[in-house]
Amino acid sequence: MEMKTPLVDPVDEGLDIRQYLSVFAHWSWLIILSALLAGIASLYVSLNMAPIFQSTTTVLVNEAPATKGADYSSVLMSKQLTSTYAEMMANDLVLEQVADQVKITNSPEEMRKWIAINTVRDTQIIQVAVKTTDPAFSANIANAIVAAFSAQIQEIQTKRFAQSKLTLETQLAETDKQISSFVGQTELAATPEEKDRLEAKVVEYRTIYSNLLSSYEQIRLSEAQSVSSVVQVVPAVANPVPVEPNIWRNTILAALLGFLLAAVILIIRESLDDTVKTPNEISRKFGLPILGVINHHGSEANSPITISEPRSPVAEAYRALRTNINYASVDRPLRTILVTSAVPGDGKSTTIINLGVVLAQNGKKVIIADCDLRRPQIHTYFGLANRHGMSTLFSHSAEELNSVRQTTAVDGLTVVTSGSLPPNPSELMGSQKLQTILGTMKNSADMILIDTPPTLTVTDASALAPSLDGILLVVRPGKTRISALRQTIEQLRQVNARILGVVLNDVAVSGKSYSYHYNYYQNYSENKDYFETREKKKKGK
């Protein structure tokens, strides 16, 4: 019994990088075009955008001397103060004052969109950047922000000592008034006792005045040492070079995005595409050999390409298929071969007629039996009548084979067309009558090629396959789905059919990994024509 090769589980398969590289090579023109279109679109939009100008000013936070220190906490407080000032610099009050100064009517919310305030790491420096459509306007706004905020900070910190200073100033004025009053009374005193008492009062009030004045000076000194301020280090100036849009950066980024987007779409498309694409997929997923790779070629409605163009690469590909079939079973000669496919449109009928031609050209007696009793096609390729055929043999004796077998333009190749279509094709395919018919055919031919409907469409192929020497599966890359091919193989193996291998049909060579097949066939054909022409010239001489 033939050993069955288990189907490979798709989950265990690794990512085939070469497959994606092949896709990228095939669609390289589309990827490049996408990048160019995205870049051109970005360039057009950038050139038509209003230019944005930025002016920047640098501000130093001048920390109060009383809070400065060399310890970590002091350093941390300095950073916090710088961050606090950066957050406060674009408050509504500051921006309203800026609007009044530069004579604009924009709201603080609108102005805040123009402004970017950032601290320089590990420093007490704040950078204020303003972006507008006018370079001079940007510089004026930036400078006005620093001026307004500096005044605001000075006002806020001055208010901390204003009440204490006002109280002391009032007490000093009152004490001075008392001193003046007692001095006047002393000068008018009538008795020495009274004069001494008034002079003692003057001394007392002068001491109080001196103490109040000392307290006032201490408060002023504390105010000077405790007030932090901001100093504009580098004023903002008008910068005539626009910062937005960055035309080249935008163009390059858009082109790169277009490139990546096209590549991602191709990868997604490739991942979602369930169709067979390369020979390696067949071998890797199903463990089946590739017996032939047939290039895409024109219609064969008038004549098989192996007859009309015998020197073409496609004809050579069919001859390679013939050779591979001959070596597919050395110990067990192949007499009856079923050619089928998973679904309609894969090209099984085209494959069977051309295979029949090249087998006959190799000296074999071949019968093509059209057992597709639902939608027969074989007779159309050879221009044969289809009144009598396989259906005739089912209703008559198998010995009448010669009466329904029709000759072709190829010596050794005959065809038994389907004949009139019966109502029960599946029952006929599994009948003993068909085995008798095939036995009769074997007596007059070396090889019988049998055409049936697609395996997944009806059960005809599965009913016939177990009694034949081998099955040839025709697969069309880009059309035949892997899931359909898997189901076909499983269905055939369940009935113990012997699958010889796969023929890839209607292959678009460009960008695919199997293009080397056709380079070989093309070189073989050209060299053969060259040597034949040279020999003819020699003989002519």
C-alpha positions as CSV (number, residue, x, y, z in Angstrom):
1,M,0.0,0.0,0.0
2,E,1.3,3.5,-0.8
3,M,2.5,5.5,2.1
4,K,0.6,8.8,2.5
5,T,2.4,12.0,3.2
6,P,0.7,13.9,6.0
7,L,-0.3,17.5,5.2
8,V,1.7,20.1,6.9
9,D,-0.1,22.1,9.5
10,P,-0.1,25.8,8.4
11,V,0.3,26.9,12.0
12,D,3.8,25.3,12.1
13,E,5.0,27.0,9.0
14,G,7.5,29.9,9.4
15,L,7.4,33.2,7.6
16,D,8.8,32.9,4.1
17,I,10.9,36.0,3.8
18,R,11.8,35.2,0.2
19,Q,8.1,35.2,-0.7
20,Y,7.6,38.7,0.6
21,L,10.8,39.9,-1.1
22,S,9.5,38.4,-4.3
23,V,6.2,40.4,-3.8
24,F,8.1,43.6,-3.1
25,A,10.2,43.1,-6.3
26,H,7.1,42.4,-8.3
27,W,5.3,45.4,-7.0
28,S,8.3,47.7,-6.7
29,W,6.9,50.1,-9.3
30,L,3.8,50.5,-7.2
31,I,5.7,51.1,-4.0
32,I,8.0,53.7,-5.7
33,L,5.0,55.4,-7.3
34,S,3.2,55.6,-4.0
35,A,6.3,57.2,-2.4
36,L,6.5,59.7,-5.3
37,L,2.9,60.6,-5.2
38,A,2.9,61.1,-1.4
39,G,6.1,63.2,-1.7
40,I,4.7,65.4,-4.5
41,A,1.4,65.9,-2.7
42,S,3.3,67.0,0.4
43,L,5.5,69.3,-1.6
44,Y,2.5,71.0,-3.2
45,V,0.7,71.5,0.1
46,S,3.9,72.8,1.8
47,L,4.6,75.3,-0.9
48,N,1.0,76.6,-0.7
49,M,1.0,77.0,3.1
50,A,1.5,80.4,4.8
51,P,5.1,80.6,6.2
52,I,5.5,80.6,10.0
53,F,8.3,82.7,11.6
54,Q,9.7,82.1,15.1
55,S,11.4,84.4,17.4
56,T,13.0,83.3,20.7
57,T,14.1,85.1,23.8
58,T,16.1,83.7,26.7
59,V,15.2,84.6,30.3
60,L,17.3,84.0,33.5
61,V,15.5,83.4,36.8
62,N,17.4,85.7,39.3
63,E,16.7,83.9,42.6
64,A,16.6,85.9,45.8
65,P,19.9,85.9,47.7
66,A,18.2,84.8,50.9
67,T,17.0,81.5,49.4
68,K,20.3,80.6,47.7
69,G,22.3,77.8,49.1
70,A,24.7,75.0,48.1
71,D,22.8,72.1,49.6
72,Y,20.5,69.8,47.5
73,S,17.3,71.3,48.8
74,S,18.3,74.8,47.7
75,V,19.2,73.5,44.2
76,L,15.8,71.7,44.1
77,M,14.0,74.8,45.1
78,S,15.8,76.7,42.3
79,K,14.6,74.2,39.7
80,Q,11.0,74.4,41.2
81,L,11.1,78.1,41.0
82,T,12.2,78.1,37.4
83,S,9.5,75.6,36.5
84,T,6.9,77.7,38.4
85,Y,7.8,80.8,36.5
86,A,7.7,79.0,33.2
87,E,4.1,77.9,34.0
88,M,3.1,81.4,35.1
89,M,4.7,83.3,32.2
90,A,1.7,82.8,29.8
91,N,-1.1,83.5,32.3
92,D,-4.1,85.5,31.2
93,L,-3.0,88.7,33.0
94,V,0.3,88.7,31.3
95,L,-1.2,88.0,27.9
96,E,-3.8,90.8,28.3
97,Q,-1.0,93.3,29.1
98,V,0.9,92.0,26.0
99,A,-2.1,92.5,23.8
100,D,-2.5,96.1,25.1
101,Q,1.2,96.8,24.5
102,V,1.3,95.4,20.9
103,K,-2.1,96.7,20.0
104,I,-3.9,93.5,19.2
105,T,-7.4,92.2,20.0
106,N,-6.7,88.5,20.2
107,S,-7.8,86.7,23.4
108,P,-5.3,85.0,25.7
109,E,-6.6,81.6,24.5
110,E,-5.7,82.5,20.9
111,M,-2.3,84.0,21.8
112,R,-1.4,81.0,23.9
113,K,-1.4,78.9,20.6
114,W,1.5,81.0,19.3
115,I,3.7,80.6,22.4
116,A,6.0,77.8,23.5
117,I,7.7,78.2,26.9
118,N,10.4,75.7,28.0
119,T,13.0,75.4,30.7
120,V,16.6,74.4,29.9
121,R,17.4,71.3,31.8
122,D,19.6,71.7,35.0
123,T,19.6,75.5,34.6
124,Q,17.6,78.5,35.7
125,I,17.0,79.5,32.1
126,I,13.6,79.8,30.4
127,Q,13.2,80.1,26.6
128,V,10.2,81.8,25.2
129,A,9.4,81.1,21.5
130,V,6.6,82.8,19.6
131,K,5.4,81.6,16.1
132,T,3.3,83.9,13.9
133,T,3.1,84.7,10.2
134,D,5.1,87.9,10.8
135,P,8.8,87.8,12.0
136,A,8.7,91.3,13.6
137,F,5.4,90.6,15.3
138,S,6.8,87.3,16.7
139,A,9.8,89.2,18.2
140,N,7.5,91.9,19.7
141,I,5.2,89.4,21.3
142,A,8.2,87.5,22.9
143,N,9.8,90.6,24.3
144,A,6.5,91.9,25.6
145,I,5.8,88.7,27.4
146,V,9.1,88.9,29.3
147,A,8.5,92.6,30.2
148,A,4.9,92.0,31.4
149,F,5.8,88.9,33.4
150,S,8.8,90.6,35.0
151,A,6.7,93.5,36.2
152,Q,4.0,91.1,37.5
153,I,6.6,89.1,39.5
154,Q,8.0,92.3,40.9
155,E,4.6,93.5,41.9
156,I,3.6,90.2,43.5
157,Q,6.7,89.9,45.6
158,T,6.6,93.6,46.6
159,K,3.1,93.1,48.0
160,R,4.5,90.6,50.6
161,F,6.3,93.5,52.5
162,A,4.0,96.3,51.6
163,Q,1.7,96.0,54.7
164,S,4.6,95.8,57.2
165,K,6.3,98.8,55.6
166,L,3.1,100.8,55.7
167,T,2.5,100.0,59.4
168,L,6.0,101.0,60.3
169,E,5.8,104.2,58.2
170,T,2.6,105.1,60.1
171,Q,4.2,104.4,63.5
172,L,7.3,106.4,62.5
173,A,5.2,109.4,61.5
174,E,3.2,109.2,64.8
175,T,6.3,108.9,66.9
176,D,8.0,111.8,65.1
177,K,4.9,113.9,65.8
178,Q,5.0,113.0,69.5
179,I,8.7,114.0,69.7
180,S,8.0,117.3,68.1
181,S,5.1,117.9,70.5
182,F,7.2,117.2,73.6
183,V,10.1,119.3,72.4
184,G,7.8,122.2,72.1
185,Q,6.3,121.7,75.5
186,T,9.8,121.4,77.0
187,E,10.7,124.9,75.7
188,L,7.6,126.3,77.4
189,A,8.0,124.5,80.7
190,A,7.6,126.8,83.8
191,T,9.5,124.8,86.4
192,P,12.6,122.7,86.2
193,E,10.8,119.6,87.4
194,E,8.3,119.9,84.6
195,K,11.1,120.5,82.1
196,D,13.0,117.4,83.3
197,R,9.9,115.3,82.9
198,L,9.3,116.5,79.3
199,E,12.9,115.9,78.3
200,A,12.6,112.4,79.6
201,K,9.6,111.9,77.4
202,V,11.5,113.2,74.4
203,V,14.3,110.8,75.0
204,E,11.9,107.9,75.4
205,Y,10.1,108.7,72.1
206,R,13.4,109.2,70.2
207,T,14.4,105.7,71.4
208,I,11.1,104.3,70.1
209,Y,11.6,106.1,66.8
210,S,15.1,104.7,66.5
211,N,13.8,101.2,67.1
212,L,11.0,101.6,64.5
213,L,13.4,103.0,62.0
214,S,15.7,100.1,62.5
215,S,12.8,97.6,62.0
216,Y,11.8,99.5,58.8
217,E,15.4,99.2,57.4
218,Q,15.5,95.5,58.3
219,I,12.2,94.9,56.4
220,R,13.6,96.8,53.4
221,L,16.8,94.7,53.5
222,S,14.7,91.5,53.8
223,E,12.7,92.6,50.8
224,A,15.8,93.2,48.8
225,Q,17.2,89.8,49.7
226,S,13.9,87.8,49.3
227,V,12.6,89.1,46.0
228,S,13.3,86.9,43.0
229,S,13.1,88.3,39.5
230,V,13.5,87.4,35.8
231,V,16.1,89.0,33.6
232,Q,16.0,89.0,29.8
233,V,19.4,87.7,28.8
234,V,18.9,87.5,25.0
235,P,16.1,89.7,23.5
236,A,14.0,88.3,20.7
237,V,14.8,89.6,17.2
238,A,12.9,89.2,14.0
239,N,14.0,86.0,12.1
240,P,13.3,86.3,8.4
241,V,13.8,82.5,7.8
242,P,10.5,80.6,8.3
243,V,10.5,77.6,10.5
244,E,7.2,76.1,9.1
245,P,6.5,74.5,6.8
246,N,9.8,72.5,6.6
247,I,9.3,71.7,2.9
248,W,12.1,69.1,2.5
249,R,11.4,67.4,5.8
250,N,7.7,67.2,5.0
251,T,8.3,65.9,1.5
252,I,10.8,63.2,2.6
253,L,8.6,62.1,5.5
254,A,5.5,61.9,3.2
255,A,7.4,59.9,0.6
256,L,8.7,57.6,3.3
257,L,5.1,57.2,4.7
258,G,3.8,56.5,1.2
259,F,6.5,53.9,0.7
260,L,5.8,52.2,4.1
261,L,2.0,52.4,3.6
262,A,2.3,50.7,0.2
263,A,4.6,48.0,1.6
264,V,2.2,47.4,4.6
265,I,-0.8,47.1,2.3
266,L,1.1,44.6,0.1
267,I,2.1,42.6,3.2
268,I,-1.5,42.5,4.5
269,R,-2.7,41.6,1.0
270,E,-0.2,38.9,0.7
271,S,-1.0,37.6,4.2
272,L,-4.8,37.5,3.5
273,D,-4.3,36.0,0.0
274,D,-5.1,32.3,0.4
275,T,-4.1,31.4,-3.1
276,V,-1.1,29.3,-4.2
277,K,1.8,31.6,-5.3
278,T,5.0,29.6,-5.6
279,P,6.2,26.0,-6.1
280,N,7.8,26.1,-2.7
281,E,4.3,26.5,-1.1
282,I,3.1,23.2,-2.6
283,S,6.2,21.3,-1.5
284,R,6.3,22.8,1.9
285,K,2.5,22.7,2.7
286,F,1.6,19.4,1.1
287,G,4.7,17.4,0.4
288,L,3.9,17.0,-3.3
289,P,6.5,17.3,-6.1
290,I,6.1,20.0,-8.8
291,L,6.1,18.0,-12.1
292,G,5.6,21.0,-14.4
293,V,5.4,24.8,-14.5
294,I,3.5,26.2,-17.5
295,N,3.9,29.8,-18.3
296,H,0.9,32.1,-19.2
297,H,0.2,32.0,-22.9
298,G,-2.6,32.9,-25.3
299,S,-5.8,31.1,-26.1
300,E,-5.7,27.6,-27.6
301,A,-9.1,27.6,-29.1
302,N,-7.8,26.7,-32.6
303,S,-4.9,24.4,-31.8
304,P,-2.9,23.3,-28.8
305,I,0.3,25.4,-28.3
306,T,2.4,22.2,-28.5
307,I,1.2,21.9,-32.1
308,S,1.0,25.5,-33.2
309,E,4.2,26.6,-31.5
310,P,6.4,23.5,-30.9
311,R,9.6,25.5,-30.2
312,S,8.0,27.9,-27.7
313,P,9.1,27.8,-24.0
314,V,5.6,26.7,-23.1
315,A,5.9,23.7,-25.4
316,E,9.2,22.9,-23.8
317,A,7.6,23.1,-20.4
318,Y,5.0,20.5,-21.4
319,R,7.9,18.3,-22.6
320,A,9.5,18.7,-19.2
321,L,6.2,17.7,-17.6
322,R,6.2,14.6,-19.8
323,T,9.7,13.7,-18.7
324,N,8.9,14.2,-15.0
325,I,5.8,12.0,-15.4
326,N,7.9,9.2,-16.9
327,Y,10.2,9.3,-13.9
328,A,7.3,9.6,-11.4
329,S,7.0,5.9,-11.2
330,V,9.9,3.8,-12.4
331,D,8.8,0.5,-10.7
332,R,5.2,0.9,-11.6
333,P,4.5,1.9,-15.2
334,L,1.8,4.5,-15.6
335,R,-1.0,3.6,-18.0
336,T,-4.0,5.5,-16.8
337,I,-3.6,9.1,-15.5
338,L,-6.4,11.3,-14.3
339,V,-5.9,15.0,-14.8
340,T,-8.1,17.1,-12.5
341,S,-8.1,20.3,-10.4
342,A,-9.7,21.6,-7.3
343,V,-12.1,24.1,-8.9
344,P,-13.0,25.2,-12.5
345,G,-10.7,27.5,-14.4
346,D,-7.4,26.0,-13.3
347,G,-6.6,24.7,-16.8
348,K,-6.9,21.0,-16.5
349,S,-8.3,20.5,-20.0
350,T,-5.5,22.7,-21.5
351,T,-2.9,20.6,-19.6
352,I,-4.4,17.3,-20.7
353,I,-4.5,18.0,-24.4
354,N,-0.9,19.4,-24.5
355,L,0.4,16.6,-22.4
356,G,-1.3,14.1,-24.8
357,V,0.3,15.8,-27.7
358,V,3.9,15.7,-26.3
359,L,3.4,12.1,-25.2
360,A,2.4,11.1,-28.7
361,Q,5.2,13.1,-30.2
362,N,7.5,11.0,-28.1
363,G,6.3,7.8,-29.8
364,K,3.6,6.7,-27.4
365,K,0.1,5.7,-28.4
366,V,-2.1,8.0,-26.3
367,I,-5.9,8.1,-25.8
368,I,-7.5,11.2,-24.2
369,A,-10.8,10.2,-22.7
370,D,-13.1,13.0,-21.9
371,C,-14.9,11.8,-18.7
372,D,-16.2,15.2,-17.9
373,L,-19.8,14.3,-18.6
374,R,-21.1,17.6,-17.3
375,R,-19.2,20.3,-19.2
376,P,-16.9,18.6,-21.7
377,Q,-14.2,20.7,-23.4
378,I,-11.7,18.3,-25.0
379,H,-13.5,18.1,-28.4
380,T,-13.4,21.9,-28.8
381,Y,-9.5,22.0,-28.7
382,F,-9.2,19.6,-31.6
383,G,-12.3,20.7,-33.5
384,L,-14.0,17.3,-33.2
385,A,-17.6,16.3,-33.3
386,N,-19.2,15.2,-30.0
387,R,-22.2,13.2,-31.0
388,H,-20.7,9.9,-29.9
389,G,-18.1,9.2,-27.2
390,M,-17.8,7.9,-23.6
391,S,-21.5,7.9,-23.1
392,T,-21.9,5.7,-26.2
393,L,-19.6,3.1,-24.7
394,F,-21.6,3.0,-21.5
395,S,-24.7,2.1,-23.4
396,H,-23.0,-0.2,-25.9
397,S,-20.2,-2.7,-25.9
398,A,-16.7,-1.5,-24.9
399,E,-15.5,-3.2,-28.1
400,E,-17.1,-0.4,-30.1
401,L,-14.2,1.8,-28.9
402,N,-12.8,2.1,-32.4
403,S,-16.1,3.5,-33.7
404,V,-16.1,6.4,-31.2
405,R,-12.3,7.1,-31.1
406,Q,-11.3,10.0,-33.3
407,T,-7.9,10.7,-34.7
408,T,-6.1,14.0,-34.4
409,A,-3.4,15.8,-36.4
410,V,-0.8,14.2,-34.2
411,D,0.3,10.7,-35.0
412,G,-0.5,8.3,-32.1
413,L,-2.9,10.6,-30.4
414,T,-6.7,9.7,-30.5
415,V,-9.5,11.2,-28.6
416,V,-12.7,9.7,-27.1
417,T,-15.0,12.7,-26.5
418,S,-17.7,12.8,-23.9
419,G,-20.6,12.2,-26.3
420,S,-24.1,13.1,-25.2
421,L,-24.4,14.0,-21.5
422,P,-26.0,11.3,-19.3
423,P,-28.2,12.1,-16.3
424,N,-26.0,10.1,-13.8
425,P,-22.3,10.9,-14.3
426,S,-21.1,10.1,-10.8
427,E,-22.6,6.6,-10.9
428,L,-21.0,6.0,-14.2
429,M,-17.5,7.0,-13.0
430,G,-17.6,4.5,-10.2
431,S,-19.2,1.7,-12.3
432,Q,-17.6,-1.6,-13.4
433,K,-18.6,-0.7,-16.9
434,L,-16.0,2.1,-16.9
435,Q,-13.3,-0.3,-15.8
436,T,-14.2,-2.5,-18.7
437,I,-13.9,0.5,-21.1
438,L,-10.5,1.5,-19.6
439,G,-9.4,-2.1,-20.0
440,T,-10.3,-2.1,-23.6
441,M,-8.5,1.2,-24.1
442,K,-5.3,-0.2,-22.6
443,N,-5.3,-2.9,-25.2
444,S,-4.8,-0.3,-28.0
445,A,-2.8,2.5,-26.2
446,D,0.3,3.0,-24.1
447,M,-1.2,5.7,-22.0
448,I,-4.7,6.9,-21.3
449,L,-5.3,10.5,-20.1
450,I,-8.6,11.1,-18.4
451,D,-10.3,14.4,-18.0
452,T,-13.0,14.8,-15.2
453,P,-14.8,17.7,-13.6
454,P,-13.0,19.6,-10.8
455,T,-12.7,17.5,-7.6
456,L,-14.5,19.9,-5.3
457,T,-17.3,20.6,-7.7
458,V,-18.7,17.0,-8.0
459,T,-17.5,13.5,-6.8
460,D,-16.7,12.2,-10.3
461,A,-13.0,12.4,-9.9
462,S,-13.0,10.8,-6.4
463,A,-15.1,7.9,-7.7
464,L,-12.8,7.2,-10.5
465,A,-9.4,8.0,-9.0
466,P,-8.8,4.8,-6.8
467,S,-8.8,2.5,-9.9
468,L,-6.2,4.5,-11.9
469,D,-2.4,4.5,-11.8
470,G,-2.0,8.1,-10.9
471,I,-3.5,11.6,-10.4
472,L,-2.2,14.8,-11.8
473,L,-3.4,17.9,-10.0
474,V,-3.5,21.2,-12.0
475,V,-3.1,24.3,-9.9
476,R,-3.3,27.9,-11.1
477,P,-1.2,30.3,-9.0
478,G,-3.0,33.4,-7.9
479,K,-6.4,31.6,-8.4
480,T,-6.4,28.2,-6.7
481,R,-6.9,28.6,-3.0
482,I,-4.7,26.7,-0.6
483,S,-7.7,25.7,1.4
484,A,-9.4,24.3,-1.8
485,L,-6.2,22.4,-2.8
486,R,-5.9,21.0,0.7
487,Q,-9.4,19.8,0.7
488,T,-8.9,18.2,-2.8
489,I,-5.7,16.4,-1.6
490,E,-7.4,15.1,1.5
491,Q,-10.4,14.0,-0.5
492,L,-8.3,12.0,-3.0
493,R,-6.2,10.5,-0.2
494,Q,-9.3,9.4,1.6
495,V,-10.1,7.1,-1.3
496,N,-6.5,5.9,-1.6
497,A,-5.8,7.7,-4.8
498,R,-2.2,8.0,-5.9
499,I,-1.3,11.6,-6.4
500,L,1.7,11.9,-8.7
501,G,2.3,15.6,-8.3
502,V,1.2,19.1,-9.2
503,V,1.3,21.1,-12.5
504,L,1.4,24.8,-12.0
505,N,-0.5,26.3,-14.9
506,D,-0.9,29.8,-16.3
507,V,2.0,31.2,-14.3
508,A,2.8,34.9,-14.5
509,V,6.6,34.7,-14.5
510,S,7.4,38.3,-13.7
511,G,8.7,38.8,-10.1
512,K,8.0,35.2,-9.1
513,S,10.4,32.7,-7.6
514,Y,9.9,30.1,-10.4
515,S,11.0,32.3,-13.3
516,Y,14.2,30.3,-13.6
517,H,12.2,27.5,-15.2
518,Y,11.4,29.7,-18.1
519,N,14.8,31.2,-18.4
520,Y,16.1,27.6,-18.9
521,Y,13.3,26.7,-21.4
522,Q,13.9,29.9,-23.3
523,N,17.6,29.3,-23.5
524,Y,17.1,25.7,-24.5
525,S,14.7,26.6,-27.3
526,E,16.9,29.4,-28.6
527,N,20.0,27.2,-28.6
528,K,18.1,24.4,-30.3
529,D,16.9,26.7,-33.0
530,Y,20.5,28.1,-33.4
531,F,22.1,24.7,-33.9
532,E,19.4,23.5,-36.2
533,T,19.8,26.6,-38.4
534,R,23.6,26.1,-38.4
535,E,23.2,22.5,-39.5
536,K,20.9,23.4,-42.3
537,K,23.3,26.0,-43.5
538,K,26.1,23.4,-43.5
539,K,24.0,21.0,-45.5
540,G,23.1,23.8,-47.9
541,K,26.7,24.4,-48.6
